[in-house]
């Protein structure tokens, strides 16, 4: 809440879009018959799990009797952050048609960013001037696989308490396993595939449980330094399928 309050102060004179809230615009890039049913469900599940569980995980960092004594029972701040979480769906069948982001090249991602940039301008933002909120420079992408992962999240979120065993904690985290694609649109525009390190490319997968981390890391650095040159950095990781993918790591 401190970072959000500071950001509200920093944007007080700009009438910044969505001031006082946090979250992302989600670009829908799949338009199959299946997606007509699953996309609304995926958005609802994302909102549910973010407010009911993802924002509370750090209150219960480990498991067992020792950590029961260290848990933080007061979740008022977490509940308020959940209340202020926003996701806004952006759809365009002709220009946002990229059902498999794993196959996306730099030019494909730049085109997605172009649609987002037009949305930014439509809500009073700028794609060239200094920006004080991640809402106007970072966005999410929901492709076919991430849509299915989100839509498959159950409605029964884990209880708000410390897990009794490691197995129970692992099961809770597995139950909420889902992801989206995260785009740092300004980093994407600056990225030169021929010379820049891939970790600075600007598009990556992000665990749905880490959306608050990616957003608040970014906004805290913007507020502290007054610069919007901070980049969402990704790291190549091996997935359970054996394939490698770039995942959100840190803001640098």
FINU-756247 format. One record per residue (C-alpha): residue in three letters; x, y, z. Coordinates in Angstrom, 1 decimal. Layout:
REM FINU-756247
ala|X|Y|Z
...
***
This chain:
REM FINU-756247
unk|0.0|0.0|0.0
unk|2.9|2.3|0.7
unk|4.1|2.1|-3.0
unk|0.6|2.5|-4.3
unk|0.0|5.5|-2.0
unk|3.3|7.1|-3.2
unk|2.3|6.5|-6.8
unk|-1.0|8.2|-6.2
unk|0.9|11.2|-5.0
unk|3.3|11.2|-7.9
unk|0.4|11.1|-10.4
unk|-1.9|13.6|-8.5
unk|-1.5|16.4|-11.1
unk|-1.6|14.2|-14.2
unk|-5.1|12.8|-13.8
unk|-3.5|9.5|-14.6
unk|-5.7|6.7|-15.9
unk|-6.7|4.2|-13.2
unk|-4.9|6.2|-10.5
unk|-5.4|4.6|-7.1
unk|-5.5|1.1|-8.5
unk|-3.0|-1.4|-9.8
unk|-3.1|-4.0|-12.4
unk|-2.8|-4.5|-16.2
unk|-4.5|-4.3|-19.5
unk|-4.8|-7.8|-21.0
unk|-4.4|-8.3|-24.7
unk|-6.5|-11.2|-25.9
unk|-4.7|-13.0|-28.8
unk|-6.9|-16.1|-29.3
unk|-10.4|-16.0|-31.0
unk|-11.4|-19.6|-31.4
unk|-14.9|-20.9|-30.5
unk|-13.4|-22.4|-27.3
unk|-12.0|-19.0|-26.3
unk|-15.4|-17.3|-26.4
unk|-16.3|-19.5|-23.4
unk|-12.9|-19.6|-21.7
unk|-11.6|-16.0|-21.9
unk|-14.3|-14.5|-19.5
unk|-13.8|-17.5|-17.2
unk|-10.0|-17.0|-17.2
unk|-10.4|-13.3|-16.4
unk|-12.7|-14.1|-13.5
unk|-10.4|-16.7|-12.1
unk|-7.4|-14.3|-12.3
unk|-9.3|-11.7|-10.3
unk|-10.4|-14.3|-7.8
unk|-7.1|-15.9|-7.2
unk|-5.2|-12.6|-7.0
unk|-7.5|-11.1|-4.4
unk|-8.2|-14.3|-2.4
unk|-4.8|-16.0|-2.5
unk|-1.9|-14.7|-4.5
unk|-1.7|-11.4|-2.5
unk|-1.8|-13.3|0.7
unk|0.9|-16.0|0.0
unk|3.7|-13.9|1.7
unk|1.8|-13.8|4.9
unk|2.4|-17.6|5.2
unk|5.9|-18.1|3.7
unk|6.7|-21.6|5.0
unk|5.0|-24.5|6.7
unk|4.9|-26.3|10.1
unk|4.5|-25.2|13.8
unk|7.5|-22.9|13.8
unk|6.1|-20.8|11.0
unk|2.6|-20.8|12.4
unk|4.0|-18.6|15.2
unk|5.5|-16.2|12.6
unk|2.5|-15.9|10.3
unk|0.9|-12.5|9.8
unk|-2.8|-12.8|10.8
unk|-3.8|-9.3|9.9
unk|-4.6|-9.2|6.2
unk|-6.3|-5.8|6.0
unk|-3.6|-4.3|3.6
unk|-3.7|-7.5|1.4
unk|-7.5|-7.3|1.2
unk|-7.3|-3.6|0.2
unk|-4.8|-4.4|-2.5
unk|-7.1|-7.1|-3.8
unk|-10.0|-4.6|-3.9
unk|-7.8|-2.2|-5.9
unk|-6.6|-4.8|-8.4
unk|-7.8|-4.1|-12.0
unk|-7.6|-6.1|-15.3
unk|-9.0|-4.6|-18.5
unk|-9.4|-6.8|-21.5
unk|-8.4|-5.5|-24.9
unk|-9.7|-7.4|-28.0
unk|-9.1|-7.0|-31.7
unk|-9.6|-10.0|-33.9
unk|-7.6|-8.6|-36.8
unk|-4.6|-7.1|-35.1
unk|-4.3|-9.2|-31.9
unk|-4.3|-12.7|-33.5
unk|-1.4|-14.6|-32.1
unk|-2.7|-17.7|-30.4
unk|0.8|-19.2|-29.5
unk|3.1|-16.6|-28.0
unk|5.9|-19.3|-27.8
unk|6.3|-18.8|-31.5
unk|6.3|-15.0|-31.4
unk|9.3|-13.1|-32.9
unk|10.3|-9.6|-32.1
unk|8.3|-8.1|-34.9
unk|5.1|-10.0|-33.8
unk|5.5|-8.6|-30.3
unk|6.1|-5.1|-31.5
unk|2.8|-5.2|-33.4
unk|1.0|-6.2|-30.2
unk|2.7|-3.3|-28.4
unk|1.4|-1.0|-31.2
unk|-2.2|-1.9|-30.4
unk|-1.5|-1.4|-26.7
unk|0.1|2.0|-27.4
unk|-3.1|3.1|-29.2
unk|-5.1|2.2|-26.2
unk|-2.7|4.2|-23.9
unk|-3.2|7.3|-26.1
unk|-7.0|6.7|-26.0
unk|-7.1|6.9|-22.2
unk|-5.0|10.1|-22.1
unk|-1.5|8.6|-21.8
unk|1.6|9.0|-23.9
unk|3.9|6.5|-25.5
unk|6.8|8.9|-25.7
unk|6.7|11.0|-22.6
unk|7.9|9.9|-19.2
unk|5.4|7.6|-17.6
unk|4.7|7.3|-13.8
unk|2.6|4.1|-13.7
unk|3.1|0.6|-15.1
unk|-0.5|0.7|-16.3
unk|0.6|2.8|-19.2
unk|3.8|1.0|-20.3
unk|3.4|-2.7|-19.3
unk|0.6|-5.1|-20.3
unk|-0.3|-8.8|-20.3
unk|-1.1|-11.1|-23.1
unk|-3.5|-14.0|-22.9
unk|-2.8|-16.6|-25.6
unk|-4.4|-20.0|-26.0
unk|-2.3|-21.9|-23.5
unk|-2.3|-19.3|-20.8
unk|-6.1|-18.9|-21.2
unk|-6.6|-22.6|-20.6
unk|-4.3|-22.5|-17.5
unk|-6.2|-19.6|-16.0
unk|-9.7|-21.0|-16.8
unk|-8.7|-24.3|-15.2
unk|-8.0|-22.6|-11.8
unk|-10.6|-23.9|-9.3
unk|-12.9|-21.7|-7.4
unk|-11.8|-23.0|-4.1
unk|-8.7|-21.1|-3.2
unk|-6.4|-22.4|-0.4
unk|-7.2|-21.4|3.2
unk|-5.5|-18.3|4.7
unk|-3.3|-20.1|7.2
unk|0.2|-21.6|7.4
unk|0.4|-25.0|5.8
unk|0.9|-27.8|8.2
unk|3.3|-29.8|6.0
unk|5.5|-29.2|3.0
unk|3.2|-31.5|1.0
unk|0.2|-29.3|1.8
unk|2.0|-26.1|0.9
unk|3.2|-27.7|-2.4
unk|-0.4|-28.8|-3.2
unk|-1.7|-25.3|-2.5
unk|0.8|-23.7|-4.9
unk|0.1|-26.3|-7.5
unk|-3.6|-25.6|-7.3
unk|-2.9|-22.0|-8.2
unk|-0.4|-22.7|-11.0
unk|-1.2|-20.4|-14.0
unk|0.6|-17.8|-16.1
unk|0.3|-15.1|-18.7
unk|2.7|-13.2|-20.9
unk|4.1|-9.9|-19.7
unk|5.2|-7.2|-22.0
unk|7.3|-4.2|-21.2
unk|6.3|-2.2|-24.3
unk|9.1|0.4|-24.1
unk|11.7|-2.3|-23.7
unk|10.3|-4.2|-26.7
unk|10.6|-1.0|-28.8
unk|14.2|-0.4|-27.7
unk|15.3|-4.0|-28.1
unk|17.7|-4.8|-30.9
unk|17.8|-8.6|-31.4
unk|21.2|-8.3|-33.2
unk|23.1|-6.7|-30.3
unk|21.1|-6.7|-27.1
unk|21.0|-9.5|-24.5
unk|17.8|-11.5|-24.7
unk|17.0|-10.9|-21.0
unk|16.3|-7.3|-21.9
unk|13.9|-8.2|-24.8
unk|10.8|-7.0|-23.0
unk|8.4|-10.0|-23.4
unk|8.3|-13.0|-21.1
unk|6.1|-15.4|-19.2
unk|5.0|-14.4|-15.7
unk|3.5|-16.6|-13.0
unk|0.0|-15.3|-12.2
unk|1.0|-15.2|-8.5
unk|3.8|-12.7|-9.3
unk|1.8|-10.0|-11.0
unk|1.9|-7.9|-7.8
unk|5.7|-8.4|-7.7
unk|6.3|-7.2|-11.3
unk|3.9|-4.2|-10.9
unk|5.1|-3.0|-7.5
unk|8.8|-3.5|-8.2
unk|8.4|-1.3|-11.3
unk|6.4|1.4|-9.7
unk|8.6|1.6|-6.6
unk|11.7|2.2|-8.8
unk|9.8|4.8|-10.9
unk|8.7|6.7|-7.8
unk|12.1|6.5|-6.1
unk|14.2|7.7|-9.1
unk|11.8|9.6|-11.2
unk|12.9|7.6|-14.2
unk|10.9|5.2|-16.4
unk|13.9|3.5|-17.9
unk|13.6|0.5|-15.6
unk|13.2|-2.7|-17.5
unk|11.4|-6.0|-16.7
unk|14.2|-8.5|-17.0
unk|13.6|-12.1|-17.9
unk|15.5|-15.3|-17.3
unk|15.6|-18.4|-19.5
unk|14.3|-21.4|-17.5
unk|13.7|-25.0|-18.3
unk|10.0|-26.0|-18.0
unk|8.5|-29.4|-17.0
unk|8.0|-30.2|-20.7
unk|11.8|-29.9|-21.2
unk|11.5|-26.8|-23.4
unk|13.1|-23.5|-22.4
unk|11.2|-20.2|-22.0
unk|11.9|-16.7|-20.7
unk|10.2|-15.9|-17.4
unk|9.9|-12.7|-15.5
unk|12.9|-12.4|-13.1
unk|13.3|-8.9|-11.7
unk|13.0|-5.2|-12.5
unk|16.4|-3.7|-13.3
***
